[in-house]
Amino acid sequence: MNILILGAGQVGSELSEILAEGHDVTLIDTDQEKLRKISDHHDLRTICGNGCFPKTLEQAEIETVDLAVAMTQWDEVNMVACQMIKHMNKKTKTMARIRATQYLGGRGSEIFEAGEYSIDVVISPENLITNYITKLIKLPGAMQVLDFGNGLASMVQVKATLGAPITGHKISELKDHIPNADTRVAAIYRDNSLIIPTGEDYINHQDEVFFITAKSNLKKVMLEIREVDSKYKHIMIAGGGRIGRRIANALEEKFRVKIIERNKERCIYLSEKLSNSLVLNGDTSDAELLEEENIDQVDMFCAVTDNDEANVMSSLLAKKLGAKNVLTLVNKKKYIELIKSEDVEISIAPTQITIGDVLKNVNGSNLANAYSFKGGKAEALEIIVDKEKNNGIINKTIEEIKMPEGCTLGAVLTGNEVKIAHHDVKIQENDHLIIFLSDKNNFEKLEKLIR
């Protein structure tokens, strides 16, 4: 696939690195130094220039581009670039990152949905992150919740704890404990190593367990792997930016929400826009303020500013002062390792969520969902079985399909039915396959197999 990426910021550069393995990638940016650093380590083409200019797009051979992804930091630049690209090559599929809510609501969204602005796929990172975080808060104990089949099934990451029924036991014993809640353990992360388990493997204390099941069975399976987490009631949000405001807005009807923002003018804005949230003007790295606001009674502390350092510091402080659970947004890998060593429950890399949304539009039209995690190394995919593309696996049972090393077929979605991938399950046309890849580099082997 011939892919053009506009913008060599954090998302654009990481996306180009991922896609350079298996695709012809061209990266455009106005910063020559950024482009040099990326091209020195990855096999891709770089062009220093403005992606809105026809000459720059001609230099990128736009007539041959299959997909263009506009990821600059400016919404308007992304929109104009997509319009120019469509004008020069109507066949190019365009995607644009748009942050401003003013473009995404009301008449703005109508224009995009009607396809009148030359953008085929609009990506709103703030919406994606807000939805992701609210799902975690509504499922206490989950570290990740990845939905498939429009919410029919989910892959959930949880940390096994002492005292839970299956901790210290074989995975095969799960079906005896919960016979009416079929599930598949797709992977286990233990001491920074990945295990693709069989029924004979044990689940140990502190293992990070990825399991797949029907959405209706999530809580039953979780109760087997970790001790019961009481329903969250008190939520504290550090940072009243676009993400913080959206999270508060999504939760304030059913949770007691406090939001701390250091900018006074922003606090006034938040108090006008939010109905039931308590807005406080202050610094979340202020221990005295957190103690005054009863941080030890907070069920989930969410650090969601646009500054990694501020998020890390406030998360570590909140954990030290007694917050029951802590969630932090952080992009830098060195910080992810730091907070993990300090037992911060959930770390979320916004770039990975955005990249995951892009990936499902890259690898083929029969890819319904794609999630990237573990620093972009692993992926979870939802592949629609197509008669022409996947004829080699239609009417075969799971045991007849030899998955590549590091790939786990976790479930098969048939209509509204979730079938956990046992050996006798047969694959039919239009089924949705939920597949875990321990290494994204295995995708090419997987693709060859299912074709």
N, C-alpha and C positions, 0 to 999 in steps of 0.2 A: 504494500500500500504506500502511495506517495503522500506524505503528510507535511503540511506547512504549519509551524508554530510561530506566533507573533508574541514577542515578549520573553526575555531571558531572566525574569525574576525568579523567585524560589519555585513557584509552581511550574512556570514555563520551562525552566532548566531541568527540574527533576522529571517532568513529563517527557522532555526530549531525550533524556538519558534512558528512560524506560523504553520508549518507542524506537530508539535507534537500534535496538536488538530485534531485528526481524522486519523493519520497515525502512523505507528511504525517507529520512527526516531532514527538513531544512528549517533552520532557526533564524529568525530575523529580530534584530534589536539595534538600538542606536548607540549602545555601549560596546565598543570594540573590545575592551578588556574582558568583559563578561563572556563574550563570545569566544575569545581566545582560550580562556580557562576551560571552557566546556569542550571545545574542539580538540584540545590537547589530550583529552582523556576518552573521548567518545567518537565513534565513527558516524559523523553527521556533517552536513553542509551548513555553513553560517554565512549570513549576509548582514553587513552593517548598513542600516538604513531605516527609513520610515515605512512601516507596513501598509500605510494608507496611500502611498504614492504609487501610481501606475508603473513608473520605471523600476521601482524596487520589486514589485510583483512580477514584472516581466523578467527581471533578473532571476527570480525564483522559479521561472518557467511555470507560471500559474495555470497555463493551459493543460498541464499534465498532473496537477494536484487533485487528489481524490478527497482529501479532508483538510480543512483549514481551521486551526484553533487559535482564537484571539485571546491572549492571556496577559495583555499589558495591564498596568495598574490604573488605567483610565477607562471608564465605561464608554465614553464618547469615542475614543480612539478605536476601541474594539468594535463598536457599532459601525463606524464609518469604514473601517478596514473590511468588515464582512460585506458591506454594501458594494465596495469597490471590487472585491473578489468576485462576487456574484455577477457584477456587470461584465467582468472580463472572462469569466468561465461559469456559466449557469450550472454546470454539472458538479462543481465542487460543493461538497457538503460543508456548511459553516457552523462553527460553535463559538460562542462568545461568553466570557465571564462578565456578568453585570451585577454590581453590588448595590447600587442606589435603589431603595425601595420605591422611590417615585417612578422609576421605569417599570417596576414589576407589578404594580397594582393598578386596578381600574382600567382606564383607556390604554395605558402603556402595555399591559399584559395582553390586551385584546389585539393590539397591533402585531406583537410578536407571534401570538397564537395563530393569527390569520396569515402569517408568513409575508407580511407587507414590508418587513424591514431587512430582508435578505439574511436573516439569522435562522438557521434550521433548529439549533438547540441552544437554549439559554441556560447558562449555569449560574446559579446564585449560591456562592459559598456559605453565606450567612444562613440561608434557608436550610441548606444541607446539614450544617453543623447544629443548628437549632433543633431540627427534627431528630438528629442523632442523639443529642444530649437528653432531650425530653423522653425518648424511648428508654434510655438507661435509668433515668430517675423513676420512671413508672414500673421498672422491673428491678427492684432492689437486689443487689448482689451481682448483677451482670456487669462485666467489664466491656463487652461489646455485644451488640445485637444487630445482626445482618439479616434483612428480610428478603425473601424470595417468593415468587409466584404471587405478587401483589399482597404480601402479608400472610399467605397460606402456610408457609413454613419459615423457620428461622434457624440461623446458626448463631449460637450464643457462646461467648467465652466467659468462664467462671473460674475462680481459684478454689481448689479443693481444700477443705478444712477438716481438722481433727474432730471426731464426733459425728460426722456425716455418715449415713448408712453405707455408702459405697467406698469411702476413703479407706485405703488399706486392703481393698478387695479387688478381685478380678473384674474387668469390664463385663464379662459374660454374665455376671451375677445381676446386672441391672434388670434383665428381663424377668428375673424371679422376684425382684423387689417391686417393680412397677409393670406387671404384665399387660396392663391396658394403656400404657404410654410408650409406644415403640420409639426407639431413638438409636442414633449411631454416633459414636465418638469418632470424629474425623481426625483429630490430632491432639497431641499433648505436648506442651512446652515445659521442659524440666531442666533447670540449671542452664538456661539459654540454649538448650539443644532441643531439636524437634524429634518427636516420636510419632510415626504413623502406626497406630496400635492395632493389635488383634484382640480377640476376646480373652486371650490368655494374659494380656498385659494388666498390670495393677495400676490403680489410681492412688498416688501418694499425696500426703499433706503438702500443700503449697504448689502442686501441679496446676498449670494453666490449661484447662480442659476446654476444647472446642467440640460442642455436640450439635447435632441437627435433629430437629423433630418438628411435628406439626405445632403451630402457634398455640393451640389449645392445651398442649402438654408441657409448655415451657416450665411452669412453676413446679410441676410434679418432678420433672427431671432435675431441676436445680436443687430441690430439697434432698435429693440423693447424694449430691456432690458437695454441698456446703451447708453449714448450719443455717437455720431459718433467719432471714433478715426481716425485721418488722417493717411495715409500710412506712415510707418516708413522709414526714409531715413538715419539718422545718428546713427550708432551703435558703442558703445565703449565696448571693452572687457578687463576685468581686469584679467590677467593671461594668459601667452602664453604657457601653458603646452599642453598636447595632446588634451584636450577638446577645449581649447581656439583656438589652431591652426586649428582644424577641423571646428569649427564654422566660423572662419574668411574665411577659404577656401570655405565653402558652401555659404557664403553671399557676398563675395567681388565683384562679378560680377554685382549685382543689388543694393548694398547698399554702402554707404561710411563708411568704417570700420577703426577704430583705435584700436590697440591692445597694451596694456601696460604690459611690463614684466620687472622685476627687475634684472634678470640675463643677463649680457651683452652677453655672449656666446650664450645663447638661442635667444637673439634678432637678432644676426647675422644669426643664423639658420633660424629663422622665415622670415627674409627679403629675404633670398634665396629661401624659399619654397613658399611664398605668392607673388601673382602678383600685386594686386591692393590695398592691405591693407597698412596703415601707421603704422609702428612698432616703438614704443617709449620705451626707456629704463628709467624706473622710478618706483616709489612706488605709488600704487593707494590709499594709505592712506595719501598722500601728497596733502593737499587742494590747495596749490599754483599751483601745476602741473595740477590738474583737472580744475581749473579756467582758466589757460593759454590755455588749450585745449578745452575751451568753453563747459564745462559740462552742462551748462544751455540750450544748443542747441541739446543735445543728446536725441534721441527718445527712445533708450533702452540701459541701462547700464547693462552689464552682468558680474557678479562676479563669475568666474569659476576656481579659484585656487583650489589646493587640501587641503587647510587649512580653516576650518570653521570660525575661528576667523577673519582671514584676509578678508574673503568674507563678513562677517557680518559688520565689521568696514567700509570697502570700500563702501558697499551698503548704509549704513546709512549716510555716508558722501556725497556720490553722490546724494542721495535724498535731503539732507539738502541744497546742493549747486545748486539744480535746475534741475537735470535730470528728464525728463518727466515720464519715467517708469524705474523701477529697477527690475532686476532678479538676484537671488542669489542661488548658490548651497550650501546646508547646510544639514548635517545629524543629528546633535544633536537636540533633540526635544525642549530643553529649548531655543535654539537659534531661532527655527522656531516660537515659541510663541513671542519672543522678537521682531523679525523683522515684525511680523504681527501687533503688537501693534504700530509700527512706520510707518505703511502704506506703507511698501515695497510691490509692486504689486504682485510679483511672487516669491515664494520660492519652490525650487525643491530638493527633497531628492533623490540623486543618488541611494541609497540602494533600495528604493521602486521601482524605474524603473527596476533595475536589478531583484529584487524579482518577479515583475510582469511577466517578461519574463520567469522566471523559473516556475511560477505557471501554465501557460498554458500547460506545459508538465507533470504536476503532477496529476491533478484531473480527467484526463480521455482523451481518444483519440478524443472524440467529443467536446473538448474545444478548440476553434479556437483562442481565445484571452482572456487574463486575466490581469486586471490592478489593482494595489493596491495603495490606497492613503489615505489621512487623517491619516497619521501616521501608516498605515497598518490596520486600523480598518475597512475601507470600501473597496468594490471591485466592478468592472464593468466587466461583463463576456459576451463572445460571445459563445453560445452553439449551436452546430449543432444537429438538431433533427435527431435521429437515430431510425430506425424502431424497432430494438431489444431493445435498451436501453430506449427509450422514447415513447413506444407504448401507454402509458396512456394518452398522450396529443395530439396525432395525430388525425386530423379531428375534434378537439374541437375548439370552438371560445374562444376568450380571456375572455369573461364574464363567461364561464363555468369552467375556471381554477382559483381556489382560491389560490392566491399567499400567501406565509407565510408573517407574519408581518415583515416589514422592507425590503421587496423585491419589486421591481418595474420592470415589463416587459415593456420596453420602445418602442421597435420596432421589427419587423419581416422582415428579408431580404429573399426575394424569387427570386432566380436568380439575375438579375440586378435591381430588384425593391425594394425600401424601403417602407415598410408599417408601419406607426406609429400605435402603439398597441391600437386601438379603440376596443370597446366591440365586434364588429361583425367580426373582422379579424379572419380567420380560419388558424390553424397551420397545415402544411403539412410536410411530410417526406423531409429531406434535407434542410428545412428552417433554417436560422440562427436567434437565439433569442438573443437580447441585453437586459441584465438584470442588474439592479443596486441593490447591496446589501449594506444596511446601516451598517450592521455588518457582518463581514466575518464568524462569528459563525453560521449564518443562512444558510450557504451553505449546510449543511447536511440535513436540512429541505427541502430546495429547491430541492436537489438531489432526495430525497424520493418522492417528488411531481411529478417531471417530469419523474420518472421511473414508 
